[in-house]
Amino acid sequence: MSKIALEYVVPNDESSFKVAVFENSHFTSPLHFHPEFELVLILEGDGLFFCGDYVGKFKPGDIMLYGKSLPHFYLSDKRYSEVDNKLKCKSIYIQFKENILPFSYNEMPGFKQITAILKLAEKGLIFRSENKNELIIKINSLIELKGLNRILSLYFILNELGEIEKHETLASIGYENINTSKDEIFLKTVNYINNNFQSEISLSHIAQNLNMSNSSLCRYFKRITGKTVFDYLTEYRISYACKLVVNSDYRISTIAYKSGFNNISNFNRLFLKITGYSPNEYRKFSKENLECTT
């Protein structure tokens, strides 16, 4: 059974944090975590990536920011493992501890944007590739910078990320301490789903639990999350199924049942739609990537 690995981060020589380039026929790092923040820029390659209980697609130009001890993992598209593959995957990654920032930085007005973005990074963030050319150039330039110039450049990069309004939060609210949210209706909704996703759930069940009408709950949840209640439920179930596919030897039909699906055909269809892989392909390719690092 695969386990989440603790990665020990060693900064570059004469640097307060690590900046490195990864280049290979496919991404090889297993599911891992570390006490450092991590900023990743995808230069080449595409596929799926995982963050907490999130699974989604990545492509060149995407920028991810992971909070401390947040598990993450990249799974290159299956064409990168083909025998005659001439493609490659390449990224720049920056790993840094909070102590590279000034003492009490979260109380300093000049660090307002950095404080906010690092807080949001607790669940992971992705900034999609559109219109990020200048930021990509700045991240690339970190490789050549040294000393104070490298630290200051990272400050500017984080500040710029904090000013970008369009980003996507990755891990669900249910993945971390759900009490960090103060929205009572939202909390009760995701609590109900997270506690009952393995059973049959209807919108009426959830709405009755909240003393709301079906339509009111739908509108409210969509306004808060940008997703319907059943979008969230489906993604939560598939995220759970992904973990079982990779980290267990259960039959796919058993995983479907344990993830709340009573129809194997429907499970396979939704799994393929969300991940881009069939469950068996997902198991085979993810284990090949994990085993190549052991």
C-alpha positions as CSV (number, residue, x, y, z in Angstrom):
1,M,0.0,0.0,0.0
2,S,1.3,3.4,-0.9
3,K,1.9,5.9,1.9
4,I,2.2,9.7,2.0
5,A,5.9,10.4,2.2
6,L,7.5,13.1,4.4
7,E,9.9,15.0,2.2
8,Y,13.0,16.6,3.7
9,V,13.7,19.9,2.0
10,V,17.4,21.0,1.8
11,P,17.8,24.7,0.7
12,N,20.2,25.5,-2.1
13,D,23.8,26.5,-1.1
14,E,23.9,30.1,0.3
15,S,20.2,30.4,0.1
16,S,17.4,30.7,2.7
17,F,15.1,28.5,0.7
18,K,15.1,26.0,-2.1
19,V,14.6,26.8,-5.8
20,A,15.0,24.0,-8.3
21,V,14.1,22.8,-11.8
22,F,12.6,19.4,-12.3
23,E,12.9,17.9,-15.8
24,N,12.1,14.3,-16.7
25,S,10.0,12.2,-19.1
26,H,7.3,12.3,-16.5
27,F,6.7,13.7,-13.0
28,T,8.1,11.2,-10.4
29,S,7.5,12.5,-7.0
30,P,5.1,10.3,-4.9
31,L,2.3,11.7,-2.8
32,H,4.2,13.7,-0.2
33,F,4.2,16.6,2.3
34,H,6.7,18.8,4.0
35,P,6.6,21.6,6.6
36,E,7.5,24.2,4.0
37,F,5.3,26.2,1.7
38,E,5.7,25.3,-1.9
39,L,5.2,27.3,-5.1
40,V,5.2,25.3,-8.4
41,L,5.3,26.6,-11.9
42,I,4.5,24.0,-14.6
43,L,6.7,24.7,-17.7
44,E,6.0,21.5,-19.7
45,G,3.8,18.5,-19.2
46,D,0.1,17.9,-18.4
47,G,-2.0,15.4,-16.5
48,L,-3.6,15.2,-13.1
49,F,-2.5,16.6,-9.8
50,F,-3.7,16.0,-6.2
51,C,-3.9,18.3,-3.3
52,G,-5.4,17.1,0.0
53,D,-8.7,15.6,-1.3
54,Y,-8.7,17.5,-4.6
55,V,-7.9,16.0,-8.0
56,G,-7.8,18.1,-11.1
57,K,-5.9,18.7,-14.4
58,F,-2.7,20.8,-14.8
59,K,-1.1,22.2,-17.9
60,P,1.9,24.4,-18.8
61,G,1.8,27.9,-17.3
62,D,-0.3,26.8,-14.2
63,I,1.0,28.0,-10.9
64,M,0.2,26.1,-7.6
65,L,0.8,27.3,-4.0
66,Y,0.7,24.7,-1.3
67,G,0.5,25.4,2.4
68,K,2.6,23.8,5.1
69,S,2.2,19.9,5.4
70,L,-0.4,19.8,2.7
71,P,-0.1,16.5,0.7
72,H,0.3,16.8,-3.0
73,F,1.3,14.8,-6.0
74,Y,1.6,15.1,-9.8
75,L,0.5,12.3,-12.2
76,S,1.6,12.9,-15.8
77,D,-0.8,12.0,-18.6
78,K,-0.4,8.4,-19.7
79,R,1.1,9.3,-23.0
80,Y,4.3,10.4,-21.1
81,S,4.9,6.7,-20.1
82,E,4.6,5.3,-23.6
83,V,7.7,3.5,-24.9
84,D,8.5,5.9,-27.7
85,N,7.7,9.0,-25.7
86,K,9.8,12.0,-26.7
87,L,7.8,14.4,-24.5
88,K,9.0,15.8,-21.2
89,C,7.7,17.3,-18.0
90,K,9.4,20.3,-16.5
91,S,8.7,22.6,-13.6
92,I,10.2,25.1,-11.3
93,Y,9.5,24.6,-7.6
94,I,10.2,26.9,-4.6
95,Q,10.1,25.5,-1.1
96,F,10.3,28.0,1.8
97,K,9.6,28.2,5.5
98,E,7.6,30.9,7.1
99,N,10.7,32.2,8.9
100,I,12.1,33.8,5.7
101,L,9.5,36.5,6.3
102,P,9.9,39.3,8.8
103,F,8.9,38.7,12.4
104,S,5.2,39.5,12.9
105,Y,4.8,40.0,9.1
106,N,1.1,39.3,9.4
107,E,0.7,42.5,11.4
108,M,2.6,44.7,8.9
109,P,0.5,46.6,6.4
110,G,3.0,46.1,3.6
111,F,2.6,42.3,3.9
112,K,-1.2,42.3,3.8
113,Q,-1.4,40.5,0.4
114,I,1.3,38.0,1.4
115,T,-0.4,37.2,4.7
116,A,-3.7,36.7,2.9
117,I,-2.4,34.4,0.2
118,L,-0.4,32.2,2.6
119,K,-3.5,31.8,4.7
120,L,-5.5,30.7,1.6
121,A,-2.7,28.3,0.7
122,E,-3.6,26.2,3.7
123,K,-5.9,24.3,1.4
124,G,-3.8,24.8,-1.8
125,L,-4.3,27.3,-4.6
126,I,-4.0,27.1,-8.4
127,F,-3.6,30.1,-10.7
128,R,-4.4,29.0,-14.2
129,S,-2.1,29.9,-17.0
130,E,-4.1,32.7,-18.7
131,N,-2.3,36.1,-18.7
132,K,0.4,35.2,-16.3
133,N,3.4,35.8,-18.6
134,E,5.1,38.5,-16.4
135,L,4.7,36.4,-13.3
136,I,6.1,33.3,-15.0
137,I,9.2,35.4,-16.0
138,K,9.7,36.5,-12.4
139,I,9.5,32.9,-11.1
140,N,11.9,31.7,-13.8
141,S,14.4,34.5,-12.8
142,L,14.6,33.1,-9.2
143,I,16.9,30.4,-10.5
144,E,19.7,33.0,-11.3
145,L,19.2,35.3,-8.3
146,K,21.1,34.9,-5.1
147,G,21.1,36.2,-1.5
148,L,18.8,39.1,-0.6
149,N,17.8,39.7,-4.3
150,R,16.3,36.1,-4.3
151,I,14.4,36.7,-1.1
152,L,13.0,40.1,-2.2
153,S,12.0,38.6,-5.5
154,L,10.0,35.9,-3.7
155,Y,8.3,38.6,-1.6
156,F,7.2,40.4,-4.8
157,I,6.0,37.1,-6.4
158,L,3.9,36.2,-3.3
159,N,2.6,39.8,-3.2
160,E,1.6,39.6,-6.8
161,L,-0.2,36.3,-6.3
162,G,-2.1,37.9,-3.4
163,E,-3.3,40.6,-5.7
164,I,-4.7,38.1,-8.3
165,E,-8.5,37.8,-7.7
166,K,-9.0,34.8,-10.1
167,H,-7.7,31.6,-8.4
168,E,-9.1,28.3,-7.4
169,T,-9.0,26.8,-3.9
170,L,-8.1,23.1,-4.1
171,A,-8.7,20.9,-1.0
172,S,-12.3,21.0,0.3
173,I,-13.4,22.7,3.5
174,G,-14.1,19.2,4.8
175,Y,-10.4,18.3,4.3
176,E,-9.2,20.6,7.0
177,N,-10.6,21.9,10.3
178,I,-14.1,22.7,9.1
179,N,-14.5,25.2,12.0
180,T,-12.4,27.7,10.1
181,S,-15.5,28.6,8.1
182,K,-18.1,30.7,9.9
183,D,-21.0,30.1,7.4
184,E,-23.4,27.9,9.4
185,I,-25.5,26.8,6.4
186,F,-22.4,25.9,4.4
187,L,-20.8,24.0,7.3
188,K,-23.9,22.0,8.0
189,T,-24.3,21.1,4.4
190,V,-20.7,19.9,3.9
191,N,-20.8,18.2,7.3
192,Y,-23.9,16.3,6.3
193,I,-22.3,15.3,3.0
194,N,-18.9,14.4,4.5
195,N,-20.6,12.2,7.1
196,N,-23.1,10.5,4.9
197,F,-21.5,10.4,1.4
198,Q,-21.3,6.6,1.5
199,S,-25.0,6.3,1.8
200,E,-27.8,7.4,-0.5
201,I,-28.3,11.2,-0.2
202,S,-31.1,13.2,-1.6
203,L,-31.3,17.0,-1.8
204,S,-34.5,16.7,0.4
205,H,-32.5,15.0,3.1
206,I,-30.0,17.8,3.3
207,A,-32.6,20.6,3.0
208,Q,-34.8,19.1,5.7
209,N,-31.7,18.8,8.0
210,L,-31.3,22.6,7.5
211,N,-34.9,23.5,7.6
212,M,-34.7,24.9,4.1
213,S,-36.4,24.3,0.8
214,N,-34.6,22.4,-1.9
215,S,-34.5,25.5,-4.2
216,S,-33.2,27.8,-1.4
217,L,-30.4,25.4,-0.5
218,C,-29.4,25.0,-4.1
219,R,-29.2,28.7,-4.7
220,Y,-27.3,29.4,-1.5
221,F,-24.7,26.6,-1.9
222,K,-24.1,27.6,-5.6
223,R,-23.6,31.3,-4.5
224,I,-21.1,30.3,-1.8
225,T,-19.1,27.7,-3.7
226,G,-19.8,28.1,-7.4
227,K,-20.9,24.5,-7.4
228,T,-24.2,22.7,-7.0
229,V,-24.7,20.5,-3.9
230,F,-24.5,17.4,-6.1
231,D,-21.4,18.6,-7.9
232,Y,-19.7,18.8,-4.5
233,L,-21.1,15.4,-3.5
234,T,-19.9,13.8,-6.7
235,E,-16.4,15.4,-6.4
236,Y,-16.1,14.3,-2.8
237,R,-17.1,10.7,-3.6
238,I,-14.7,10.6,-6.6
239,S,-11.9,12.1,-4.5
240,Y,-12.5,9.4,-1.9
241,A,-12.5,6.7,-4.6
242,C,-9.2,8.0,-5.9
243,K,-7.6,7.4,-2.5
244,L,-9.0,3.8,-2.4
245,V,-7.9,3.1,-6.0
246,V,-4.3,4.1,-5.3
247,N,-4.0,3.0,-1.6
248,S,-5.9,-0.2,-1.4
249,D,-6.3,-3.5,-3.2
250,Y,-10.1,-3.4,-3.3
251,R,-11.9,-4.4,-6.4
252,I,-13.2,-1.4,-8.4
253,S,-16.8,-2.5,-7.8
254,T,-16.1,-2.5,-4.0
255,I,-14.5,0.9,-4.3
256,A,-17.6,2.2,-6.1
257,Y,-19.8,0.9,-3.4
258,K,-17.6,2.3,-0.5
259,S,-17.6,5.7,-2.2
260,G,-21.4,5.9,-2.3
261,F,-22.1,4.7,-5.8
262,N,-24.7,1.9,-6.3
263,N,-24.3,1.8,-10.1
264,I,-20.8,0.7,-11.4
265,S,-21.4,2.1,-14.9
266,N,-22.3,5.5,-13.4
267,F,-19.2,5.4,-11.2
268,N,-16.9,4.5,-14.1
269,R,-18.4,7.3,-16.2
270,L,-18.0,10.0,-13.5
271,F,-14.6,8.8,-12.6
272,L,-13.4,9.1,-16.2
273,K,-15.1,12.5,-16.6
274,I,-13.5,14.0,-13.5
275,T,-10.0,12.3,-13.7
276,G,-9.6,11.6,-17.4
277,Y,-8.8,7.9,-16.5
278,S,-10.8,4.8,-16.0
279,P,-10.4,3.5,-12.4
280,N,-8.2,0.6,-13.6
281,E,-6.0,2.9,-15.7
282,Y,-5.7,5.3,-12.8
283,R,-4.6,2.5,-10.5
284,K,-2.1,1.1,-12.9
285,F,-0.5,4.4,-13.9
286,S,-0.4,6.0,-10.4
287,K,1.3,2.9,-9.0
288,E,3.8,2.8,-11.8
289,N,4.7,6.4,-11.0
290,L,4.9,5.7,-7.2
291,E,7.0,2.6,-7.7
292,C,9.6,4.3,-9.9
293,T,10.6,6.5,-6.9
294,T,11.1,3.7,-4.4
